[in-house]
Amino acid sequence: MVGINYKDYLIKVRMEEAKKRLKNGDKIKVVASEVGYSDRNYFSRAFKKYTGISPGKFK
């Protein structure tokens, strides 16, 4: 992908996958782990920064 650095691309891929899994009803802790975040709280902050809403509200 042109115009985006590796870190931002990785975050985008992880968050888009997290959004799919949350829509399927998966638990936040499980989703965080499956997309590469070992800390649920850090995942929640990153998700909110990326989407503008918390994972719980998105779900």
PDB file of N, CA, C and O in Angstrom:
ATOM      1  N   MET A   1       0.850  -1.176   0.000  1.00  0.00           N
ATOM      2  CA  MET A   1       0.000   0.000   0.000  1.00  0.00           C
ATOM      3  C   MET A   1       0.895   1.237   0.000  1.00  0.00           C
ATOM      4  O   MET A   1       1.797   1.349   0.830  1.00  0.00           O
ATOM      5  N   VAL A   2       0.660   2.133  -0.892  1.00  0.00           N
ATOM      6  CA  VAL A   2       1.489   3.321  -1.039  1.00  0.00           C
ATOM      7  C   VAL A   2       0.973   4.435  -0.135  1.00  0.00           C
ATOM      8  O   VAL A   2      -0.235   4.631  -0.002  1.00  0.00           O
ATOM      9  N   GLY A   3       1.909   5.168   0.490  1.00  0.00           N
ATOM     10  CA  GLY A   3       1.529   6.318   1.290  1.00  0.00           C
ATOM     11  C   GLY A   3       1.212   6.015   2.737  1.00  0.00           C
ATOM     12  O   GLY A   3       0.723   6.890   3.452  1.00  0.00           O
ATOM     13  N   ILE A   4       1.472   4.818   3.182  1.00  0.00           N
ATOM     14  CA  ILE A   4       1.214   4.463   4.576  1.00  0.00           C
ATOM     15  C   ILE A   4       2.409   3.658   5.084  1.00  0.00           C
ATOM     16  O   ILE A   4       2.907   2.764   4.400  1.00  0.00           O
ATOM     17  N   ASN A   5       2.854   3.984   6.280  1.00  0.00           N
ATOM     18  CA  ASN A   5       4.007   3.247   6.813  1.00  0.00           C
ATOM     19  C   ASN A   5       3.553   1.913   7.403  1.00  0.00           C
ATOM     20  O   ASN A   5       2.361   1.673   7.595  1.00  0.00           O
ATOM     21  N   TYR A   6       4.524   1.058   7.684  1.00  0.00           N
ATOM     22  CA  TYR A   6       4.238  -0.301   8.141  1.00  0.00           C
ATOM     23  C   TYR A   6       3.434  -0.319   9.434  1.00  0.00           C
ATOM     24  O   TYR A   6       2.481  -1.088   9.563  1.00  0.00           O
ATOM     25  N   LYS A   7       3.810   0.519  10.386  1.00  0.00           N
ATOM     26  CA  LYS A   7       3.120   0.542  11.682  1.00  0.00           C
ATOM     27  C   LYS A   7       1.647   0.899  11.511  1.00  0.00           C
ATOM     28  O   LYS A   7       0.778   0.240  12.082  1.00  0.00           O
ATOM     29  N   ASP A   8       1.366   1.930  10.737  1.00  0.00           N
ATOM     30  CA  ASP A   8      -0.026   2.339  10.519  1.00  0.00           C
ATOM     31  C   ASP A   8      -0.811   1.272   9.753  1.00  0.00           C
ATOM     32  O   ASP A   8      -1.991   1.050  10.024  1.00  0.00           O
ATOM     33  N   TYR A   9      -0.159   0.622   8.808  1.00  0.00           N
ATOM     34  CA  TYR A   9      -0.813  -0.450   8.056  1.00  0.00           C
ATOM     35  C   TYR A   9      -1.161  -1.614   8.978  1.00  0.00           C
ATOM     36  O   TYR A   9      -2.262  -2.160   8.908  1.00  0.00           O
ATOM     37  N   LEU A  10      -0.221  -1.989   9.839  1.00  0.00           N
ATOM     38  CA  LEU A  10      -0.458  -3.082  10.777  1.00  0.00           C
ATOM     39  C   LEU A  10      -1.623  -2.764  11.712  1.00  0.00           C
ATOM     40  O   LEU A  10      -2.466  -3.623  11.970  1.00  0.00           O
ATOM     41  N   ILE A  11      -1.672  -1.543  12.216  1.00  0.00           N
ATOM     42  CA  ILE A  11      -2.780  -1.124  13.088  1.00  0.00           C
ATOM     43  C   ILE A  11      -4.104  -1.216  12.332  1.00  0.00           C
ATOM     44  O   ILE A  11      -5.100  -1.703  12.867  1.00  0.00           O
ATOM     45  N   LYS A  12      -4.106  -0.745  11.086  1.00  0.00           N
ATOM     46  CA  LYS A  12      -5.330  -0.796  10.288  1.00  0.00           C
ATOM     47  C   LYS A  12      -5.812  -2.232  10.105  1.00  0.00           C
ATOM     48  O   LYS A  12      -6.995  -2.520  10.282  1.00  0.00           O
ATOM     49  N   VAL A  13      -4.898  -3.129   9.752  1.00  0.00           N
ATOM     50  CA  VAL A  13      -5.267  -4.533   9.538  1.00  0.00           C
ATOM     51  C   VAL A  13      -5.815  -5.136  10.824  1.00  0.00           C
ATOM     52  O   VAL A  13      -6.838  -5.820  10.806  1.00  0.00           O
ATOM     53  N   ARG A  14      -5.134  -4.884  11.942  1.00  0.00           N
ATOM     54  CA  ARG A  14      -5.590  -5.433  13.228  1.00  0.00           C
ATOM     55  C   ARG A  14      -6.965  -4.899  13.602  1.00  0.00           C
ATOM     56  O   ARG A  14      -7.830  -5.664  14.030  1.00  0.00           O
ATOM     57  N   MET A  15      -7.176  -3.600  13.446  1.00  0.00           N
ATOM     58  CA  MET A  15      -8.450  -3.000  13.856  1.00  0.00           C
ATOM     59  C   MET A  15      -9.609  -3.411  12.953  1.00  0.00           C
ATOM     60  O   MET A  15     -10.729  -3.597  13.429  1.00  0.00           O
ATOM     61  N   GLU A  16      -9.351  -3.551  11.670  1.00  0.00           N
ATOM     62  CA  GLU A  16     -10.423  -4.003  10.777  1.00  0.00           C
ATOM     63  C   GLU A  16     -10.827  -5.440  11.103  1.00  0.00           C
ATOM     64  O   GLU A  16     -12.008  -5.784  11.048  1.00  0.00           O
ATOM     65  N   GLU A  17      -9.852  -6.273  11.439  1.00  0.00           N
ATOM     66  CA  GLU A  17     -10.157  -7.648  11.850  1.00  0.00           C
ATOM     67  C   GLU A  17     -10.906  -7.649  13.186  1.00  0.00           C
ATOM     68  O   GLU A  17     -11.850  -8.416  13.379  1.00  0.00           O
ATOM     69  N   ALA A  18     -10.476  -6.788  14.096  1.00  0.00           N
ATOM     70  CA  ALA A  18     -11.152  -6.685  15.392  1.00  0.00           C
ATOM     71  C   ALA A  18     -12.607  -6.265  15.207  1.00  0.00           C
ATOM     72  O   ALA A  18     -13.494  -6.789  15.881  1.00  0.00           O
ATOM     73  N   LYS A  19     -12.855  -5.332  14.307  1.00  0.00           N
ATOM     74  CA  LYS A  19     -14.231  -4.886  14.057  1.00  0.00           C
ATOM     75  C   LYS A  19     -15.098  -6.044  13.562  1.00  0.00           C
ATOM     76  O   LYS A  19     -16.242  -6.195  13.991  1.00  0.00           O
ATOM     77  N   LYS A  20     -14.549  -6.860  12.660  1.00  0.00           N
ATOM     78  CA  LYS A  20     -15.303  -8.019  12.161  1.00  0.00           C
ATOM     79  C   LYS A  20     -15.639  -8.985  13.291  1.00  0.00           C
ATOM     80  O   LYS A  20     -16.769  -9.460  13.405  1.00  0.00           O
ATOM     81  N   ARG A  21     -14.644  -9.266  14.120  1.00  0.00           N
ATOM     82  CA  ARG A  21     -14.843 -10.231  15.204  1.00  0.00           C
ATOM     83  C   ARG A  21     -15.808  -9.708  16.261  1.00  0.00           C
ATOM     84  O   ARG A  21     -16.606 -10.473  16.803  1.00  0.00           O
ATOM     85  N   LEU A  22     -15.742  -8.423  16.556  1.00  0.00           N
ATOM     86  CA  LEU A  22     -16.670  -7.838  17.531  1.00  0.00           C
ATOM     87  C   LEU A  22     -18.100  -7.884  17.007  1.00  0.00           C
ATOM     88  O   LEU A  22     -19.033  -8.138  17.768  1.00  0.00           O
ATOM     89  N   LYS A  23     -18.275  -7.641  15.713  1.00  0.00           N
ATOM     90  CA  LYS A  23     -19.611  -7.712  15.118  1.00  0.00           C
ATOM     91  C   LYS A  23     -20.175  -9.126  15.198  1.00  0.00           C
ATOM     92  O   LYS A  23     -21.390  -9.316  15.265  1.00  0.00           O
ATOM     93  N   ASN A  24     -19.283 -10.118  15.192  1.00  0.00           N
ATOM     94  CA  ASN A  24     -19.721 -11.519  15.306  1.00  0.00           C
ATOM     95  C   ASN A  24     -20.064 -11.902  16.734  1.00  0.00           C
ATOM     96  O   ASN A  24     -20.537 -13.012  16.982  1.00  0.00           O
ATOM     97  N   GLY A  25     -19.830 -10.992  17.685  1.00  0.00           N
ATOM     98  CA  GLY A  25     -20.188 -11.257  19.067  1.00  0.00           C
ATOM     99  C   GLY A  25     -19.077 -11.828  19.923  1.00  0.00           C
ATOM    100  O   GLY A  25     -19.323 -12.242  21.056  1.00  0.00           O
ATOM    101  N   ASP A  26     -17.857 -11.858  19.402  1.00  0.00           N
ATOM    102  CA  ASP A  26     -16.736 -12.361  20.193  1.00  0.00           C
ATOM    103  C   ASP A  26     -16.448 -11.437  21.370  1.00  0.00           C
ATOM    104  O   ASP A  26     -16.705 -10.236  21.297  1.00  0.00           O
ATOM    105  N   LYS A  27     -15.921 -11.992  22.445  1.00  0.00           N
ATOM    106  CA  LYS A  27     -15.589 -11.209  23.633  1.00  0.00           C
ATOM    107  C   LYS A  27     -14.381 -10.332  23.362  1.00  0.00           C
ATOM    108  O   LYS A  27     -13.481 -10.711  22.612  1.00  0.00           O
ATOM    109  N   ILE A  28     -14.366  -9.155  23.975  1.00  0.00           N
ATOM    110  CA  ILE A  28     -13.301  -8.179  23.752  1.00  0.00           C
ATOM    111  C   ILE A  28     -11.939  -8.761  24.096  1.00  0.00           C
ATOM    112  O   ILE A  28     -10.979  -8.567  23.350  1.00  0.00           O
ATOM    113  N   LYS A  29     -11.843  -9.466  25.204  1.00  0.00           N
ATOM    114  CA  LYS A  29     -10.570 -10.049  25.622  1.00  0.00           C
ATOM    115  C   LYS A  29     -10.050 -11.033  24.578  1.00  0.00           C
ATOM    116  O   LYS A  29      -8.856 -11.053  24.279  1.00  0.00           O
ATOM    117  N   VAL A  30     -10.940 -11.842  24.030  1.00  0.00           N
ATOM    118  CA  VAL A  30     -10.565 -12.825  23.016  1.00  0.00           C
ATOM    119  C   VAL A  30     -10.136 -12.116  21.726  1.00  0.00           C
ATOM    120  O   VAL A  30      -9.123 -12.469  21.123  1.00  0.00           O
ATOM    121  N   VAL A  31     -10.903 -11.133  21.321  1.00  0.00           N
ATOM    122  CA  VAL A  31     -10.578 -10.380  20.104  1.00  0.00           C
ATOM    123  C   VAL A  31      -9.215  -9.715  20.248  1.00  0.00           C
ATOM    124  O   VAL A  31      -8.387  -9.790  19.340  1.00  0.00           O
ATOM    125  N   ALA A  32      -8.981  -9.070  21.378  1.00  0.00           N
ATOM    126  CA  ALA A  32      -7.701  -8.390  21.613  1.00  0.00           C
ATOM    127  C   ALA A  32      -6.548  -9.365  21.441  1.00  0.00           C
ATOM    128  O   ALA A  32      -5.563  -9.060  20.767  1.00  0.00           O
ATOM    129  N   SER A  33      -6.668 -10.514  22.036  1.00  0.00           N
ATOM    130  CA  SER A  33      -5.613 -11.527  21.951  1.00  0.00           C
ATOM    131  C   SER A  33      -5.430 -12.023  20.525  1.00  0.00           C
ATOM    132  O   SER A  33      -4.300 -12.183  20.064  1.00  0.00           O
ATOM    133  N   GLU A  34      -6.517 -12.263  19.831  1.00  0.00           N
ATOM    134  CA  GLU A  34      -6.446 -12.820  18.483  1.00  0.00           C
ATOM    135  C   GLU A  34      -5.892 -11.842  17.447  1.00  0.00           C
ATOM    136  O   GLU A  34      -5.348 -12.272  16.430  1.00  0.00           O
ATOM    137  N   VAL A  35      -6.019 -10.545  17.685  1.00  0.00           N
ATOM    138  CA  VAL A  35      -5.469  -9.573  16.733  1.00  0.00           C
ATOM    139  C   VAL A  35      -4.100  -9.049  17.159  1.00  0.00           C
ATOM    140  O   VAL A  35      -3.551  -8.145  16.529  1.00  0.00           O
ATOM    141  N   GLY A  36      -3.549  -9.627  18.242  1.00  0.00           N
ATOM    142  CA  GLY A  36      -2.169  -9.321  18.583  1.00  0.00           C
ATOM    143  C   GLY A  36      -1.923  -8.418  19.766  1.00  0.00           C
ATOM    144  O   GLY A  36      -0.809  -7.921  19.936  1.00  0.00           O
ATOM    145  N   TYR A  37      -2.934  -8.188  20.594  1.00  0.00           N
ATOM    146  CA  TYR A  37      -2.762  -7.352  21.787  1.00  0.00           C
ATOM    147  C   TYR A  37      -2.864  -8.233  23.026  1.00  0.00           C
ATOM    148  O   TYR A  37      -3.886  -8.882  23.248  1.00  0.00           O
ATOM    149  N   SER A  38      -1.807  -8.255  23.829  1.00  0.00           N
ATOM    150  CA  SER A  38      -1.831  -9.084  25.029  1.00  0.00           C
ATOM    151  C   SER A  38      -2.549  -8.398  26.186  1.00  0.00           C
ATOM    152  O   SER A  38      -2.976  -9.060  27.132  1.00  0.00           O
ATOM    153  N   ASP A  39      -2.683  -7.075  26.117  1.00  0.00           N
ATOM    154  CA  ASP A  39      -3.329  -6.298  27.173  1.00  0.00           C
ATOM    155  C   ASP A  39      -4.673  -5.765  26.668  1.00  0.00           C
ATOM    156  O   ASP A  39      -4.722  -4.953  25.744  1.00  0.00           O
ATOM    157  N   ARG A  40      -5.748  -6.230  27.280  1.00  0.00           N
ATOM    158  CA  ARG A  40      -7.100  -5.822  26.859  1.00  0.00           C
ATOM    159  C   ARG A  40      -7.304  -4.318  26.966  1.00  0.00           C
ATOM    160  O   ARG A  40      -7.934  -3.711  26.101  1.00  0.00           O
ATOM    161  N   ASN A  41      -6.772  -3.714  28.031  1.00  0.00           N
ATOM    162  CA  ASN A  41      -6.946  -2.273  28.223  1.00  0.00           C
ATOM    163  C   ASN A  41      -6.230  -1.468  27.137  1.00  0.00           C
ATOM    164  O   ASN A  41      -6.757  -0.474  26.639  1.00  0.00           O
ATOM    165  N   TYR A  42      -5.031  -1.907  26.780  1.00  0.00           N
ATOM    166  CA  TYR A  42      -4.290  -1.235  25.710  1.00  0.00           C
ATOM    167  C   TYR A  42      -5.034  -1.378  24.387  1.00  0.00           C
ATOM    168  O   TYR A  42      -5.123  -0.427  23.611  1.00  0.00           O
ATOM    169  N   PHE A  43      -5.566  -2.566  24.135  1.00  0.00           N
ATOM    170  CA  PHE A  43      -6.359  -2.792  22.929  1.00  0.00           C
ATOM    171  C   PHE A  43      -7.560  -1.849  22.903  1.00  0.00           C
ATOM    172  O   PHE A  43      -7.863  -1.249  21.871  1.00  0.00           O
ATOM    173  N   SER A  44      -8.237  -1.721  24.036  1.00  0.00           N
ATOM    174  CA  SER A  44      -9.422  -0.861  24.096  1.00  0.00           C
ATOM    175  C   SER A  44      -9.082   0.590  23.779  1.00  0.00           C
ATOM    176  O   SER A  44      -9.816   1.267  23.060  1.00  0.00           O
ATOM    177  N   ARG A  45      -7.959   1.062  24.325  1.00  0.00           N
ATOM    178  CA  ARG A  45      -7.525   2.444  24.038  1.00  0.00           C
ATOM    179  C   ARG A  45      -7.169   2.613  22.559  1.00  0.00           C
ATOM    180  O   ARG A  45      -7.542   3.605  21.932  1.00  0.00           O
ATOM    181  N   ALA A  46      -6.445   1.638  22.012  1.00  0.00           N
ATOM    182  CA  ALA A  46      -6.052   1.700  20.600  1.00  0.00           C
ATOM    183  C   ALA A  46      -7.285   1.635  19.694  1.00  0.00           C
ATOM    184  O   ALA A  46      -7.364   2.348  18.694  1.00  0.00           O
ATOM    185  N   PHE A  47      -8.243   0.778  20.052  1.00  0.00           N
ATOM    186  CA  PHE A  47      -9.469   0.639  19.261  1.00  0.00           C
ATOM    187  C   PHE A  47     -10.249   1.951  19.267  1.00  0.00           C
ATOM    188  O   PHE A  47     -10.734   2.397  18.227  1.00  0.00           O
ATOM    189  N   LYS A  48     -10.366   2.559  20.434  1.00  0.00           N
ATOM    190  CA  LYS A  48     -11.095   3.824  20.535  1.00  0.00           C
ATOM    191  C   LYS A  48     -10.400   4.926  19.746  1.00  0.00           C
ATOM    192  O   LYS A  48     -11.059   5.754  19.117  1.00  0.00           O
ATOM    193  N   LYS A  49      -9.078   4.938  19.779  1.00  0.00           N
ATOM    194  CA  LYS A  49      -8.322   5.933  19.013  1.00  0.00           C
ATOM    195  C   LYS A  49      -8.553   5.734  17.509  1.00  0.00           C
ATOM    196  O   LYS A  49      -8.669   6.706  16.762  1.00  0.00           O
ATOM    197  N   TYR A  50      -8.617   4.491  17.079  1.00  0.00           N
ATOM    198  CA  TYR A  50      -8.781   4.176  15.658  1.00  0.00           C
ATOM    199  C   TYR A  50     -10.210   4.433  15.176  1.00  0.00           C
ATOM    200  O   TYR A  50     -10.406   4.998  14.099  1.00  0.00           O
ATOM    201  N   THR A  51     -11.211   4.025  15.964  1.00  0.00           N
ATOM    202  CA  THR A  51     -12.606   4.095  15.501  1.00  0.00           C
ATOM    203  C   THR A  51     -13.388   5.280  16.062  1.00  0.00           C
ATOM    204  O   THR A  51     -14.375   5.715  15.470  1.00  0.00           O
ATOM    205  N   GLY A  52     -12.943   5.797  17.205  1.00  0.00           N
ATOM    206  CA  GLY A  52     -13.686   6.880  17.846  1.00  0.00           C
ATOM    207  C   GLY A  52     -14.669   6.404  18.908  1.00  0.00           C
ATOM    208  O   GLY A  52     -15.255   7.213  19.627  1.00  0.00           O
ATOM    209  N   ILE A  53     -14.848   5.087  19.005  1.00  0.00           N
ATOM    210  CA  ILE A  53     -15.733   4.531  20.028  1.00  0.00           C
ATOM    211  C   ILE A  53     -15.067   3.321  20.678  1.00  0.00           C
ATOM    212  O   ILE A  53     -14.181   2.698  20.094  1.00  0.00           O
ATOM    213  N   SER A  54     -15.500   3.003  21.877  1.00  0.00           N
ATOM    214  CA  SER A  54     -14.914   1.874  22.598  1.00  0.00           C
ATOM    215  C   SER A  54     -15.372   0.548  21.979  1.00  0.00           C
ATOM    216  O   SER A  54     -16.405   0.495  21.310  1.00  0.00           O
ATOM    217  N   PRO A  55     -14.605  -0.513  22.203  1.00  0.00           N
ATOM    218  CA  PRO A  55     -15.022  -1.819  21.677  1.00  0.00           C
ATOM    219  C   PRO A  55     -16.386  -2.262  22.211  1.00  0.00           C
ATOM    220  O   PRO A  55     -17.166  -2.875  21.481  1.00  0.00           O
ATOM    221  N   GLY A  56     -16.676  -1.958  23.468  1.00  0.00           N
ATOM    222  CA  GLY A  56     -17.961  -2.335  24.042  1.00  0.00           C
ATOM    223  C   GLY A  56     -19.129  -1.665  23.361  1.00  0.00           C
ATOM    224  O   GLY A  56     -20.157  -2.301  23.128  1.00  0.00           O
ATOM    225  N   LYS A  57     -18.993  -0.389  23.036  1.00  0.00           N
ATOM    226  CA  LYS A  57     -20.066   0.326  22.344  1.00  0.00           C
ATOM    227  C   LYS A  57     -20.156  -0.108  20.894  1.00  0.00           C
ATOM    228  O   LYS A  57     -21.247  -0.178  20.328  1.00  0.00           O
ATOM    229  N   PHE A  58     -19.014  -0.399  20.291  1.00  0.00           N
ATOM    230  CA  PHE A  58     -19.008  -0.860  18.900  1.00  0.00           C
ATOM    231  C   PHE A  58     -19.742  -2.190  18.760  1.00  0.00           C
ATOM    232  O   PHE A  58     -20.464  -2.425  17.791  1.00  0.00           O
ATOM    233  N   LYS A  59     -19.540  -3.037  19.738  1.00  0.00           N
ATOM    234  CA  LYS A  59     -20.138  -4.368  19.753  1.00  0.00           C
ATOM    235  C   LYS A  59     -21.640  -4.266  19.724  1.00  0.00           C
ATOM    236  O   LYS A  59     -22.328  -5.287  19.731  1.00  0.00           O
TER     237      LYS A  59
END
